[in-house]
Amino acid sequence: MATPEKTRRPDPLTMEVVELIGDVVARFYEDYEDAASDHSLTGAQARLLSLLSLEPLPMRKLAQKLKCEPSNVTGIVDRLESRGLVERRPDPADRRVKLAAATEEGRRTAKSLRESLRFAHEPLAGLGEEERVALRGLLRRMLTPAATAD
């Protein structure tokens, strides 16, 4: 009887790839925490600010994206707001909802944070453009849910 796909043990190559992905993620987070610290931010503050630099978001959505409790998001927004990096504003679609939004200074800080990540300058910069394009394609494929068979 064939072993179901989900219970089959991964082969050694797959396990090595999984371990390498884990190492890359750990290195990225370490670098991200260092870059946040250089900007006098915690990692959570930097992640929230980076999200808000892309678009204003309601607190509930921020909590979902950061995988934390809304009360934690409120505290982080409070601290960033006191530094002038974030502001609260009413949602134009529903005035009962408050959006957190990066200020101009917050967007500059988020950009500076991204640009200061050594991870992007060291290992990725060591890859040629063709290699980075191939890696990007592979990572996108890994993150795209598998199409269900009809």
N, CA, C and O atoms as a GROMACS GRO file, in nm:
protein
  600
    1MET      N    1   0.084  -0.117   0.000
    1MET     CA    2   0.000   0.000   0.000
    1MET      C    3   0.089   0.124   0.000
    1MET      O    4   0.188   0.131   0.074
    2ALA      N    5   0.055   0.222  -0.082
    2ALA     CA    6   0.135   0.343  -0.093
    2ALA      C    7   0.117   0.430   0.031
    2ALA      O    8   0.009   0.438   0.089
    3THR      N    9   0.226   0.495   0.068
    3THR     CA   10   0.222   0.585   0.184
    3THR      C   11   0.158   0.716   0.141
    3THR      O   12   0.198   0.773   0.039
    4PRO      N   13   0.059   0.766   0.216
    4PRO     CA   14  -0.001   0.896   0.180
    4PRO      C   15   0.106   1.005   0.179
    4PRO      O   16   0.199   1.004   0.259
    5GLU      N   17   0.090   1.099   0.087
    5GLU     CA   18   0.188   1.207   0.068
    5GLU      C   19   0.218   1.282   0.198
    5GLU      O   20   0.333   1.318   0.222
    6LYS      N   21   0.118   1.307   0.280
    6LYS     CA   22   0.137   1.388   0.400
    6LYS      C   23   0.210   1.314   0.511
    6LYS      O   24   0.264   1.380   0.600
    7THR      N   25   0.214   1.182   0.509
    7THR     CA   26   0.281   1.110   0.617
    7THR      C   27   0.420   1.061   0.577
    7THR      O   28   0.494   1.009   0.660
    8ARG      N   29   0.455   1.079   0.451
    8ARG     CA   30   0.587   1.037   0.404
    8ARG      C   31   0.694   1.126   0.466
    8ARG      O   32   0.677   1.248   0.473
    9ARG      N   33   0.805   1.065   0.510
    9ARG     CA   34   0.915   1.143   0.568
    9ARG      C   35   0.988   1.218   0.457
    9ARG      O   36   1.009   1.165   0.348
   10PRO      N   37   1.027   1.344   0.487
   10PRO     CA   38   1.102   1.420   0.386
   10PRO      C   39   1.238   1.355   0.361
   10PRO      O   40   1.298   1.295   0.450
   11ASP      N   41   1.284   1.367   0.240
   11ASP     CA   42   1.415   1.312   0.204
   11ASP      C   43   1.524   1.403   0.262
   11ASP      O   44   1.497   1.517   0.300
   12PRO      N   45   1.649   1.353   0.269
   12PRO     CA   46   1.758   1.432   0.329
   12PRO      C   47   1.780   1.568   0.261
   12PRO      O   48   1.812   1.665   0.329
   13LEU      N   49   1.765   1.575   0.130
   13LEU     CA   50   1.784   1.703   0.061
   13LEU      C   51   1.678   1.804   0.106
   13LEU      O   52   1.710   1.920   0.133
   14THR      N   53   1.554   1.761   0.115
   14THR     CA   54   1.446   1.850   0.161
   14THR      C   55   1.476   1.896   0.303
   14THR      O   56   1.459   2.014   0.333
   15MET      N   57   1.519   1.806   0.388
   15MET     CA   58   1.549   1.844   0.527
   15MET      C   59   1.664   1.946   0.532
   15MET      O   60   1.660   2.040   0.612
   16GLU      N   61   1.764   1.927   0.448
   16GLU     CA   62   1.875   2.023   0.444
   16GLU      C   63   1.825   2.160   0.399
   16GLU      O   64   1.864   2.262   0.455
   17VAL      N   65   1.738   2.162   0.296
   17VAL     CA   66   1.682   2.289   0.247
   17VAL      C   67   1.602   2.356   0.358
   17VAL      O   68   1.612   2.477   0.377
   18VAL      N   69   1.522   2.278   0.431
   18VAL     CA   70   1.442   2.334   0.540
   18VAL      C   71   1.534   2.395   0.647
   18VAL      O   72   1.507   2.504   0.697
   19GLU      N   73   1.641   2.325   0.680
   19GLU     CA   74   1.736   2.378   0.779
   19GLU      C   75   1.803   2.505   0.729
   19GLU      O   76   1.823   2.599   0.806
   20LEU      N   77   1.838   2.510   0.601
   20LEU     CA   78   1.900   2.629   0.545
   20LEU      C   79   1.802   2.747   0.545
   20LEU      O   80   1.842   2.860   0.573
   21ILE      N   81   1.676   2.721   0.514
   21ILE     CA   82   1.575   2.826   0.519
   21ILE      C   83   1.566   2.879   0.662
   21ILE      O   84   1.558   3.000   0.684
   22GLY      N   85   1.566   2.789   0.759
   22GLY     CA   86   1.563   2.830   0.900
   22GLY      C   87   1.682   2.917   0.935
   22GLY      O   88   1.668   3.016   1.006
   23ASP      N   89   1.801   2.880   0.886
   23ASP     CA   90   1.921   2.959   0.911
   23ASP      C   91   1.911   3.098   0.848
   23ASP      O   92   1.951   3.197   0.908
   24VAL      N   93   1.857   3.105   0.726
   24VAL     CA   94   1.840   3.233   0.658
   24VAL      C   95   1.742   3.320   0.736
   24VAL      O   96   1.767   3.439   0.755
   25VAL      N   97   1.630   3.262   0.780
   25VAL     CA   98   1.531   3.338   0.856
   25VAL      C   99   1.592   3.389   0.986
   25VAL      O  100   1.571   3.505   1.023
   26ALA      N  101   1.666   3.304   1.056
   26ALA     CA  102   1.729   3.346   1.182
   26ALA      C  103   1.827   3.461   1.157
   26ALA      O  104   1.830   3.557   1.234
   27ARG      N  105   1.905   3.450   1.052
   27ARG     CA  106   2.002   3.555   1.020
   27ARG      C  107   1.931   3.686   0.984
   27ARG      O  108   1.974   3.794   1.024
   28PHE      N  109   1.822   3.675   0.907
   28PHE     CA  110   1.745   3.794   0.870
   28PHE      C  111   1.689   3.861   0.995
   28PHE      O  112   1.701   3.983   1.010
   29TYR      N  113   1.628   3.783   1.086
   29TYR     CA  114   1.570   3.841   1.207
   29TYR      C  115   1.677   3.904   1.295
   29TYR      O  116   1.654   4.010   1.353
   30GLU      N  117   1.793   3.842   1.305
   30GLU     CA  118   1.902   3.900   1.384
   30GLU      C  119   1.945   4.034   1.325
   30GLU      O  120   1.963   4.132   1.398
   31ASP      N  121   1.959   4.038   1.194
   31ASP     CA  122   1.998   4.161   1.126
   31ASP      C  123   1.889   4.266   1.141
   31ASP      O  124   1.919   4.384   1.161
   32TYR      N  125   1.764   4.224   1.132
   32TYR     CA  126   1.651   4.317   1.145
   32TYR      C  127   1.647   4.377   1.285
   32TYR      O  128   1.624   4.497   1.300
   33GLU      N  129   1.670   4.294   1.387
   33GLU     CA  130   1.672   4.342   1.525
   33GLU      C  131   1.787   4.442   1.545
   33GLU      O  132   1.769   4.544   1.612
   34ASP      N  133   1.904   4.413   1.487
   34ASP     CA  134   2.018   4.505   1.496
   34ASP      C  135   1.987   4.638   1.428
   34ASP      O  136   2.016   4.744   1.483
   35ALA      N  137   1.926   4.632   1.309
   35ALA     CA  138   1.892   4.755   1.236
   35ALA      C  139   1.787   4.834   1.314
   35ALA      O  140   1.794   4.957   1.319
   36ALA      N  141   1.691   4.765   1.374
   36ALA     CA  142   1.588   4.833   1.455
   36ALA      C  143   1.655   4.904   1.572
   36ALA      O  144   1.625   5.020   1.601
   37SER      N  145   1.745   4.834   1.639
   37SER     CA  146   1.815   4.891   1.753
   37SER      C  147   1.895   5.015   1.713
   37SER      O  148   1.900   5.113   1.787
   38ASP      N  149   1.958   5.010   1.596
   38ASP     CA  150   2.033   5.125   1.546
   38ASP      C  151   1.943   5.247   1.526
   38ASP      O  152   1.991   5.360   1.527
   39HIS      N  153   1.813   5.223   1.508
   39HIS     CA  154   1.714   5.330   1.491
   39HIS      C  155   1.636   5.355   1.620
   39HIS      O  156   1.532   5.420   1.620
   40SER      N  157   1.689   5.302   1.732
   40SER     CA  158   1.626   5.315   1.864
   40SER      C  159   1.483   5.260   1.865
   40SER      O  160   1.392   5.318   1.925
   41LEU      N  161   1.465   5.148   1.795
   41LEU     CA  162   1.335   5.081   1.788
   41LEU      C  163   1.350   4.937   1.835
   41LEU      O  164   1.458   4.878   1.824
   42THR      N  165   1.244   4.880   1.886
   42THR     CA  166   1.242   4.736   1.910
   42THR      C  167   1.209   4.669   1.776
   42THR      O  168   1.166   4.735   1.682
   43GLY      N  169   1.229   4.540   1.770
   43GLY     CA  170   1.194   4.467   1.647
   43GLY      C  171   1.047   4.481   1.614
   43GLY      O  172   1.011   4.501   1.498
   44ALA      N  173   0.960   4.472   1.716
   44ALA     CA  174   0.815   4.484   1.694
   44ALA      C  175   0.779   4.624   1.644
   44ALA      O  176   0.695   4.638   1.556
   45GLN      N  177   0.842   4.726   1.701
   45GLN     CA  178   0.816   4.862   1.656
   45GLN      C  179   0.859   4.879   1.510
   45GLN      O  180   0.788   4.942   1.431
   46ALA      N  181   0.974   4.824   1.475
   46ALA     CA  182   1.024   4.836   1.339
   46ALA      C  183   0.933   4.764   1.240
   46ALA      O  184   0.904   4.816   1.132
   47ARG      N  185   0.886   4.643   1.277
   47ARG     CA  186   0.797   4.569   1.188
   47ARG      C  187   0.666   4.644   1.168
   47ARG      O  188   0.617   4.654   1.055
   48LEU      N  189   0.610   4.698   1.276
   48LEU     CA  190   0.485   4.773   1.266
   48LEU      C  191   0.505   4.898   1.180
   48LEU      O  192   0.423   4.928   1.094
   49LEU      N  193   0.613   4.970   1.203
   49LEU     CA  194   0.641   5.090   1.125
   49LEU      C  195   0.660   5.056   0.978
   49LEU      O  196   0.613   5.130   0.891
   50SER      N  197   0.726   4.946   0.949
   50SER     CA  198   0.745   4.904   0.809
   50SER      C  199   0.611   4.876   0.743
   50SER      O  200   0.589   4.915   0.628
   51LEU      N  201   0.521   4.807   0.814
   51LEU     CA  202   0.388   4.781   0.759
   51LEU      C  203   0.314   4.911   0.732
   51LEU      O  204   0.253   4.928   0.626
   52LEU      N  205   0.319   5.004   0.828
   52LEU     CA  206   0.246   5.129   0.813
   52LEU      C  207   0.308   5.221   0.709
   52LEU      O  208   0.242   5.311   0.658
   53SER      N  209   0.435   5.199   0.676
   53SER     CA  210   0.497   5.282   0.572
   53SER      C  211   0.441   5.246   0.435
   53SER      O  212   0.454   5.324   0.340
   54LEU      N  213   0.378   5.130   0.424
   54LEU     CA  214   0.318   5.087   0.298
   54LEU      C  215   0.176   5.139   0.283
   54LEU      O  216   0.134   5.179   0.175
   55GLU      N  217   0.100   5.138   0.396
   55GLU     CA  218  -0.039   5.185   0.394
   55GLU      C  219  -0.090   5.196   0.537
   55GLU      O  220  -0.046   5.122   0.625
   56PRO      N  221  -0.183   5.290   0.562
   56PRO     CA  222  -0.246   5.296   0.693
   56PRO      C  223  -0.330   5.171   0.716
   56PRO      O  224  -0.391   5.118   0.623
   57LEU      N  225  -0.332   5.124   0.840
   57LEU     CA  226  -0.407   5.002   0.872
   57LEU      C  227  -0.480   5.017   1.005
   57LEU      O  228  -0.433   5.087   1.095
   58PRO      N  229  -0.598   4.951   1.017
   58PRO     CA  230  -0.666   4.950   1.147
   58PRO      C  231  -0.588   4.862   1.244
   58PRO      O  232  -0.514   4.772   1.204
   59MET      N  233  -0.605   4.889   1.371
   59MET     CA  234  -0.532   4.815   1.475
   59MET      C  235  -0.556   4.664   1.464
   59MET      O  236  -0.462   4.586   1.479
   60ARG      N  237  -0.678   4.624   1.439
   60ARG     CA  238  -0.710   4.481   1.431
   60ARG      C  239  -0.629   4.414   1.320
   60ARG      O  240  -0.576   4.304   1.337
   61LYS      N  241  -0.620   4.481   1.205
   61LYS     CA  242  -0.543   4.426   1.092
   61LYS      C  243  -0.394   4.420   1.125
   61LYS      O  244  -0.326   4.324   1.088
   62LEU      N  245  -0.343   4.522   1.195
   62LEU     CA  246  -0.203   4.520   1.237
   62LEU      C  247  -0.177   4.402   1.329
   62LEU      O  248  -0.076   4.333   1.315
   63ALA      N  249  -0.267   4.378   1.423
   63ALA     CA  250  -0.252   4.265   1.516
   63ALA      C  251  -0.248   4.134   1.439
   63ALA      O  252  -0.169   4.045   1.471
   64GLN      N  253  -0.334   4.120   1.338
   64GLN     CA  254  -0.335   3.997   1.257
   64GLN      C  255  -0.203   3.980   1.183
   64GLN      O  256  -0.146   3.872   1.182
   65LYS      N  257  -0.156   4.088   1.121
   65LYS     CA  258  -0.032   4.079   1.043
   65LYS      C  259   0.089   4.051   1.132
   65LYS      O  260   0.180   3.979   1.091
   66LEU      N  261   0.089   4.107   1.254
   66LEU     CA  262   0.201   4.087   1.346
   66LEU      C  263   0.182   3.963   1.434
   66LEU      O  264   0.271   3.927   1.511
   67LYS      N  265   0.066   3.900   1.421
   67LYS     CA  266   0.033   3.780   1.498
   67LYS      C  267   0.048   3.806   1.649
   67LYS      O  268   0.117   3.733   1.720
   68CYS      N  269  -0.019   3.912   1.694
   68CYS     CA  270  -0.017   3.945   1.836
   68CYS      C  271  -0.153   4.001   1.878
   68CYS      O  272  -0.241   4.022   1.794
   69GLU      N  273  -0.167   4.024   2.005
   69GLU     CA  274  -0.293   4.077   2.059
   69GLU      C  275  -0.309   4.224   2.024
   69GLU      O  276  -0.211   4.298   2.019
   70PRO      N  277  -0.434   4.268   1.998
   70PRO     CA  278  -0.457   4.409   1.969
   70PRO      C  279  -0.406   4.503   2.079
   70PRO      O  280  -0.362   4.614   2.049
   71SER      N  281  -0.411   4.459   2.205
   71SER     CA  282  -0.361   4.545   2.313
   71SER      C  283  -0.210   4.569   2.298
   71SER      O  284  -0.162   4.677   2.332
   72ASN      N  285  -0.137   4.469   2.249
   72ASN     CA  286   0.007   4.489   2.224
   72ASN      C  287   0.029   4.593   2.114
   72ASN      O  288   0.118   4.677   2.123
   73VAL      N  289  -0.054   4.585   2.010
   73VAL     CA  290  -0.042   4.679   1.899
   73VAL      C  291  -0.068   4.821   1.949
   73VAL      O  292   0.000   4.915   1.909
   74THR      N  293  -0.167   4.836   2.035
   74THR     CA  294  -0.199   4.968   2.090
   74THR      C  295  -0.077   5.027   2.160
   74THR      O  296  -0.045   5.144   2.141
   75GLY      N  297  -0.010   4.947   2.241
   75GLY     CA  298   0.110   4.994   2.311
   75GLY      C  299   0.222   5.032   2.217
   75GLY      O  300   0.289   5.133   2.237
   76ILE      N  301   0.242   4.952   2.113
   76ILE     CA  302   0.348   4.982   2.016
   76ILE      C  303   0.315   5.111   1.942
   76ILE      O  304   0.402   5.196   1.923
   77VAL      N  305   0.189   5.125   1.899
   77VAL     CA  306   0.147   5.247   1.828
   77VAL      C  307   0.163   5.368   1.920
   77VAL      O  308   0.208   5.474   1.876
   78ASP      N  309   0.126   5.353   2.047
   78ASP     CA  310   0.142   5.464   2.143
   78ASP      C  311   0.287   5.511   2.149
   78ASP      O  312   0.314   5.631   2.144
   79ARG      N  313   0.381   5.415   2.158
   79ARG     CA  314   0.522   5.452   2.169
   79ARG      C  315   0.572   5.518   2.039
   79ARG      O  316   0.647   5.615   2.043
   80LEU      N  317   0.531   5.464   1.924
   80LEU     CA  318   0.572   5.523   1.797
   80LEU      C  319   0.508   5.660   1.776
   80LEU      O  320   0.569   5.750   1.719
   81GLU      N  321   0.386   5.675   1.823
   81GLU     CA  322   0.316   5.803   1.811
   81GLU      C  323   0.386   5.909   1.897
   81GLU      O  324   0.398   6.025   1.856
   82SER      N  325   0.431   5.870   2.016
   82SER     CA  326   0.500   5.965   2.103
   82SER      C  327   0.632   6.013   2.042
   82SER      O  328   0.682   6.120   2.078
   83ARG      N  329   0.687   5.935   1.950
   83ARG     CA  330   0.811   5.974   1.881
   83ARG      C  331   0.784   6.047   1.750
   83ARG      O  332   0.877   6.088   1.680
   84GLY      N  333   0.657   6.063   1.716
   84GLY     CA  334   0.621   6.132   1.592
   84GLY      C  335   0.636   6.048   1.467
   84GLY      O  336   0.641   6.102   1.356
   85LEU      N  337   0.643   5.916   1.482
   85LEU     CA  338   0.662   5.827   1.368
   85LEU      C  339   0.530   5.772   1.314
   85LEU      O  340   0.522   5.729   1.199
   86VAL      N  341   0.427   5.774   1.398
   86VAL     CA  342   0.296   5.719   1.364
   86VAL      C  343   0.189   5.814   1.415
   86VAL      O  344   0.208   5.883   1.515
   87GLU      N  345   0.078   5.817   1.344
   87GLU     CA  346  -0.037   5.894   1.390
   87GLU      C  347  -0.163   5.810   1.374
   87GLU      O  348  -0.168   5.718   1.292
   88ARG      N  349  -0.264   5.843   1.453
   88ARG     CA  350  -0.395   5.779   1.439
   88ARG      C  351  -0.486   5.876   1.363
   88ARG      O  352  -0.483   5.997   1.385
   89ARG      N  353  -0.566   5.819   1.274
   89ARG     CA  354  -0.661   5.901   1.199
   89ARG      C  355  -0.787   5.820   1.173
   89ARG      O  356  -0.782   5.697   1.170
   90PRO      N  357  -0.900   5.888   1.155
   90PRO     CA  358  -1.023   5.814   1.126
   90PRO      C  359  -1.016   5.748   0.988
   90PRO      O  360  -0.956   5.802   0.896
   91ASP      N  361  -1.077   5.632   0.977
   91ASP     CA  362  -1.087   5.561   0.849
   91ASP      C  363  -1.192   5.632   0.764
   91ASP      O  364  -1.306   5.643   0.807
   92PRO      N  365  -1.156   5.680   0.645
   92PRO     CA  366  -1.254   5.750   0.561
   92PRO      C  367  -1.375   5.663   0.526
   92PRO      O  368  -1.484   5.715   0.504
   93ALA      N  369  -1.357   5.531   0.523
   93ALA     CA  370  -1.467   5.441   0.489
   93ALA      C  371  -1.559   5.415   0.608
   93ALA      O  372  -1.676   5.382   0.590
   94ASP      N  373  -1.507   5.431   0.731
   94ASP     CA  374  -1.586   5.406   0.852
   94ASP      C  375  -1.527   5.492   0.963
   94ASP      O  376  -1.428   5.453   1.025
   95ARG      N  377  -1.585   5.605   0.989
   95ARG     CA  378  -1.529   5.702   1.083
   95ARG      C  379  -1.520   5.647   1.225
   95ARG      O  380  -1.453   5.708   1.309
   96ARG      N  381  -1.586   5.534   1.254
   96ARG     CA  382  -1.576   5.473   1.388
   96ARG      C  383  -1.443   5.400   1.406
   96ARG      O  384  -1.400   5.376   1.518
   97VAL      N  385  -1.378   5.366   1.294
   97VAL     CA  386  -1.253   5.290   1.297
   97VAL      C  387  -1.136   5.387   1.290
   97VAL      O  388  -1.135   5.479   1.209
   98LYS      N  389  -1.036   5.363   1.375
   98LYS     CA  390  -0.913   5.444   1.372
   98LYS      C  391  -0.807   5.367   1.294
   98LYS      O  392  -0.787   5.247   1.315
   99LEU      N  393  -0.740   5.437   1.207
   99LEU     CA  394  -0.627   5.381   1.133
   99LEU      C  395  -0.498   5.431   1.196
   99LEU      O  396  -0.490   5.545   1.241
  100ALA      N  397  -0.399   5.346   1.199
  100ALA     CA  398  -0.264   5.388   1.234
  100ALA      C  399  -0.194   5.414   1.101
  100ALA      O  400  -0.206   5.335   1.007
  101ALA      N  401  -0.121   5.522   1.094
  101ALA     CA  402  -0.052   5.560   0.970
  101ALA      C  403   0.085   5.614   1.003
  101ALA      O  404   0.104   5.684   1.102
  102ALA      N  405   0.182   5.581   0.918
  102ALA     CA  406   0.316   5.636   0.935
  102ALA      C  407   0.313   5.784   0.896
  102ALA      O  408   0.250   5.822   0.798
  103THR      N  409   0.382   5.865   0.975
  103THR     CA  410   0.400   6.005   0.940
  103THR      C  411   0.511   6.013   0.836
  103THR      O  412   0.573   5.912   0.803
  104GLU      N  413   0.536   6.131   0.785
  104GLU     CA  414   0.646   6.148   0.690
  104GLU      C  415   0.778   6.103   0.754
  104GLU      O  416   0.859   6.034   0.691
  105GLU      N  417   0.800   6.142   0.879
  105GLU     CA  418   0.921   6.100   0.952
  105GLU      C  419   0.922   5.949   0.969
  105GLU      O  420   1.028   5.886   0.960
  106GLY      N  421   0.807   5.891   0.994
  106GLY     CA  422   0.798   5.745   1.008
  106GLY      C  423   0.833   5.674   0.878
  106GLY      O  424   0.901   5.571   0.881
  107ARG      N  425   0.787   5.727   0.766
  107ARG     CA  426   0.820   5.666   0.636
  107ARG      C  427   0.970   5.678   0.608
  107ARG      O  428   1.031   5.585   0.555
  108ARG      N  429   1.028   5.793   0.643
  108ARG     CA  430   1.174   5.810   0.624
  108ARG      C  431   1.251   5.709   0.712
  108ARG      O  432   1.348   5.648   0.668
  109THR      N  433   1.204   5.694   0.836
  109THR     CA  434   1.271   5.599   0.927
  109THR      C  435   1.258   5.456   0.875
  109THR      O  436   1.355   5.380   0.878
  110ALA      N  437   1.140   5.419   0.828
  110ALA     CA  438   1.118   5.284   0.774
  110ALA      C  439   1.209   5.260   0.652
  110ALA      O  440   1.266   5.152   0.638
  111LYS      N  441   1.221   5.359   0.567
  111LYS     CA  442   1.308   5.347   0.448
  111LYS      C  443   1.453   5.331   0.491
  111LYS      O  444   1.525   5.246   0.439
  112SER      N  445   1.496   5.412   0.586
  112SER     CA  446   1.633   5.405   0.637
  112SER      C  447   1.660   5.268   0.700
  112SER      O  448   1.767   5.210   0.683
  113LEU      N  449   1.561   5.218   0.772
  113LEU     CA  450   1.573   5.086   0.833
  113LEU      C  451   1.594   4.978   0.727
  113LEU      O  452   1.684   4.896   0.738
  114ARG      N  453   1.510   4.980   0.623
  114ARG     CA  454   1.523   4.880   0.515
  114ARG      C  455   1.660   4.890   0.447
  114ARG      O  456   1.724   4.789   0.418
  115GLU      N  457   1.703   5.014   0.424
  115GLU     CA  458   1.831   5.034   0.355
  115GLU      C  459   1.950   4.995   0.440
  115GLU      O  460   2.058   4.968   0.388
  116SER      N  461   1.932   4.991   0.572
  116SER     CA  462   2.044   4.958   0.660
  116SER      C  463   2.057   4.809   0.688
  116SER      O  464   2.149   4.767   0.758
  117LEU      N  465   1.966   4.729   0.635
  117LEU     CA  466   1.975   4.584   0.657
  117LEU      C  467   2.098   4.528   0.588
  117LEU      O  468   2.108   4.529   0.465
  118ARG      N  469   2.191   4.480   0.667
  118ARG     CA  470   2.313   4.422   0.611
  118ARG      C  471   2.282   4.298   0.528
  118ARG      O  472   2.351   4.268   0.431
  119PHE      N  473   2.177   4.226   0.568
  119PHE     CA  474   2.142   4.102   0.499
  119PHE      C  475   2.124   4.125   0.349
  119PHE      O  476   2.166   4.043   0.268
  120ALA      N  477   2.062   4.237   0.313
  120ALA     CA  478   2.041   4.266   0.172
  120ALA      C  479   2.170   4.307   0.102
  120ALA      O  480   2.184   4.290  -0.019
  121HIS      N  481   2.265   4.359   0.179
  121HIS     CA  482   2.389   4.406   0.118
  121HIS      C  483   2.495   4.297   0.109
  121HIS      O  484   2.583   4.302   0.023
  122GLU      N  485   2.487   4.199   0.198
  122GLU     CA  486   2.593   4.098   0.201
  122GLU      C  487   2.558   3.972   0.122
  122GLU      O  488   2.602   3.960   0.007
  123PRO      N  489   2.481   3.877   0.177
  123PRO     CA  490   2.462   3.752   0.104
  123PRO      C  491   2.386   3.768  -0.027
  123PRO      O  492   2.421   3.705  -0.126
  124LEU      N  493   2.282   3.851  -0.029
  124LEU     CA  494   2.206   3.866  -0.153
  124LEU      C  495   2.286   3.942  -0.258
  124LEU      O  496   2.278   3.912  -0.377
  125ALA      N  497   2.361   4.041  -0.214
  125ALA     CA  498   2.442   4.118  -0.309
  125ALA      C  499   2.551   4.030  -0.371
  125ALA      O  500   2.601   4.061  -0.480
  126GLY      N  501   2.587   3.921  -0.303
  126GLY     CA  502   2.687   3.830  -0.356
  126GLY      C  503   2.634   3.741  -0.468
  126GLY      O  504   2.710   3.671  -0.535
  127LEU      N  505   2.503   3.745  -0.487
  127LEU     CA  506   2.443   3.668  -0.596
  127LEU      C  507   2.427   3.758  -0.718
  127LEU      O  508   2.399   3.877  -0.705
  128GLY      N  509   2.446   3.700  -0.835
  128GLY     CA  510   2.423   3.776  -0.958
  128GLY      C  511   2.276   3.803  -0.978
  128GLY      O  512   2.191   3.743  -0.912
  129GLU      N  513   2.244   3.894  -1.069
  129GLU     CA  514   2.104   3.929  -1.093
  129GLU      C  515   2.023   3.807  -1.134
  129GLU      O  516   1.911   3.787  -1.087
  130GLU      N  517   2.078   3.726  -1.222
  130GLU     CA  518   2.007   3.605  -1.268
  130GLU      C  519   1.979   3.511  -1.150
  130GLU      O  520   1.872   3.451  -1.142
  131GLU      N  521   2.075   3.498  -1.059
  131GLU     CA  522   2.056   3.412  -0.941
  131GLU      C  523   1.947   3.469  -0.849
  131GLU      O  524   1.865   3.395  -0.796
  132ARG      N  525   1.948   3.602  -0.830
  132ARG     CA  526   1.845   3.665  -0.745
  132ARG      C  527   1.707   3.650  -0.806
  132ARG      O  528   1.609   3.628  -0.734
  133VAL      N  529   1.697   3.663  -0.939
  133VAL     CA  530   1.568   3.644  -1.008
  133VAL      C  531   1.521   3.500  -0.990
  133VAL      O  532   1.403   3.476  -0.963
  134ALA      N  533   1.612   3.405  -1.004
  134ALA     CA  534   1.575   3.264  -0.986
  134ALA      C  535   1.532   3.237  -0.842
  134ALA      O  536   1.433   3.168  -0.818
  135LEU      N  537   1.607   3.291  -0.747
  135LEU     CA  538   1.572   3.274  -0.605
  135LEU      C  539   1.436   3.334  -0.576
  135LEU      O  540   1.354   3.274  -0.507
  136ARG      N  541   1.413   3.454  -0.627
  136ARG     CA  542   1.282   3.519  -0.608
  136ARG      C  543   1.170   3.431  -0.661
  136ARG      O  544   1.067   3.414  -0.596
  137GLY      N  545   1.189   3.376  -0.779
  137GLY     CA  546   1.087   3.289  -0.838
  137GLY      C  547   1.061   3.165  -0.753
  137GLY      O  548   0.946   3.126  -0.732
  138LEU      N  549   1.167   3.105  -0.704
  138LEU     CA  550   1.152   2.986  -0.620
  138LEU      C  551   1.081   3.019  -0.489
  138LEU      O  552   0.994   2.944  -0.444
  139LEU      N  553   1.118   3.130  -0.428
  139LEU     CA  554   1.054   3.170  -0.302
  139LEU      C  555   0.906   3.201  -0.324
  139LEU      O  556   0.822   3.163  -0.242
  140ARG      N  557   0.875   3.269  -0.434
  140ARG     CA  558   0.734   3.297  -0.464
  140ARG      C  559   0.656   3.167  -0.482
  140ARG      O  560   0.543   3.155  -0.434
  141ARG      N  561   0.715   3.072  -0.551
  141ARG     CA  562   0.647   2.942  -0.570
  141ARG      C  563   0.624   2.872  -0.438
  141ARG      O  564   0.520   2.811  -0.418
  142MET      N  565   0.721   2.881  -0.347
  142MET     CA  566   0.707   2.818  -0.217
  142MET      C  567   0.595   2.883  -0.135
  142MET      O  568   0.529   2.816  -0.056
  143LEU      N  569   0.574   3.013  -0.154
  143LEU     CA  570   0.474   3.086  -0.077
  143LEU      C  571   0.335   3.085  -0.138
  143LEU      O  572   0.238   3.123  -0.073
  144THR      N  573   0.325   3.041  -0.263
  144THR     CA  574   0.195   3.033  -0.329
  144THR      C  575   0.130   2.901  -0.293
  144THR      O  576   0.190   2.795  -0.311
  145PRO      N  577   0.006   2.907  -0.242
  145PRO     CA  578  -0.062   2.781  -0.209
  145PRO      C  579  -0.072   2.693  -0.333
  145PRO      O  580  -0.099   2.741  -0.443
  146ALA      N  581  -0.052   2.565  -0.312
  146ALA     CA  582  -0.060   2.470  -0.423
  146ALA      C  583  -0.200   2.472  -0.480
  146ALA      O  584  -0.299   2.476  -0.407
  147ALA      N  585  -0.208   2.470  -0.611
  147ALA     CA  586  -0.340   2.465  -0.678
  147ALA      C  587  -0.405   2.332  -0.647
  147ALA      O  588  -0.341   2.227  -0.654
  148THR      N  589  -0.530   2.337  -0.613
  148THR     CA  590  -0.600   2.212  -0.582
  148THR      C  591  -0.638   2.141  -0.710
  148THR      O  592  -0.682   2.203  -0.807
  149ALA      N  593  -0.620   2.013  -0.708
  149ALA     CA  594  -0.654   1.932  -0.826
  149ALA      C  595  -0.804   1.917  -0.836
  149ALA      O  596  -0.871   1.894  -0.735
  150ASP      N  597  -0.857   1.931  -0.956
  150ASP     CA  598  -1.002   1.917  -0.977
  150ASP      C  599  -1.039   1.773  -1.003
  150ASP      O  600  -1.156   1.742  -1.023
   0.00000   0.00000   0.00000
